């Protein structure tokens, strides 16, 4: 394979695709956390053994999260097109992909956050209560603060999952590496393009995972 | 003064199969400035009892009166203010792992909205008092168990409480460290005048530090009095069992004389108490 010729022909396309994929993933991870953290916190503290037990609230939130989690992304993507148009005015391109990505990832994030918060030992919550901390202070200063390393590890998992989802979104007109792999690699039998997109995705995933691991380890003050 | 009157705590009161009476008709008066011990086996209800004092658990029936005020139904700000006045330490220290030692001691003041520089100054004074000023910037995981408990004591004292609750505070520590912690608690009691309510399953701990003790068994207080009297002349089967003078079954019923194995175990576990109690009897 002639690399120079290959990159002359596809370099700009691949660079744009990579950039689009990164933008889609970063923004949707960000928005998914904006929605998912409060949702995960609420699910945790409204549980029967939680800080602020509330059966009805807990059940309803649980349902919402489970419904969100059970719809396969590719179906959600097309099913909520009217909603996507309503929010960002289009169902195409990067903005069109971010809406379904966020809708799909927020419940996933909520579960990840819930899992991180549940790792916090109950005696820490009790200790904070014994010092007169309010529910809000306990959420902020104990639950979230103490689970930062675990939340960071969770975030890298979410981020990598969204890479995969973003590729799927590519197939319905979102652009990005998924779109390139399908259009060139699959529909035009250009295996070399397919392979290069896969390599780019692998490299991106490795970088994100490494950053996540190192950050989590740096932030974790236990076991040293 | 802490006055507990006709306190009952029943879990799952509506479900006959899971219904559990953790506390039954508890009546206690704990005077200002004393060290009060609540002794019992695990599951006897002592943890539940101590958690009713700062309302981490709510009484099913009965009242908690602190300094003449009925606090049983305190909620919201009143409750948070009450807890500010009652420090608490725990068996496994319960320090915040992601905060430094200084950050841990500052936490209760931060929660109460104290200014940061004032909080830091007070935290450093407290750390100095417990002998850990040089570890302020360390994280809990870098400290030994005894050091962690000293940080927890400093943290419990941060808002200048008049009462301190100790939930099996030395049970996870070895003998020497236990002694150091008890010595520190003694200082807290004598120098700062803090009333200490201490729960323990260890007669050694109770004898070392408590002015008065209550023996709790299956959710009821079976014996109460000045430590010396209870130890010298235990009246209840549970107190006698805890002192290694006789054996009881799981429900606290006496099963008669000690057999040879029990006698040996008693000598191993409670020898000094058994000896002092025997003396008391001889008098």
Interface residues (C-beta under 8 A of the other chain):
Chain A: X121 X123 X124 X126 X127 X128 X129 X130 X131 X132 X133 X134 X137 X141 X142 X145 X146 X148 X149 X219 X220 X221 X222 X223 X224
Chain B: X54 X56 X79 X80 X81 X82 X83 X84 X86 X87 X88 X90 X92 X94 X96 X97 X98 X99 X107 X108 X110 X111 X112 X139 X140 X141 X142 X155 X158 X159 X165
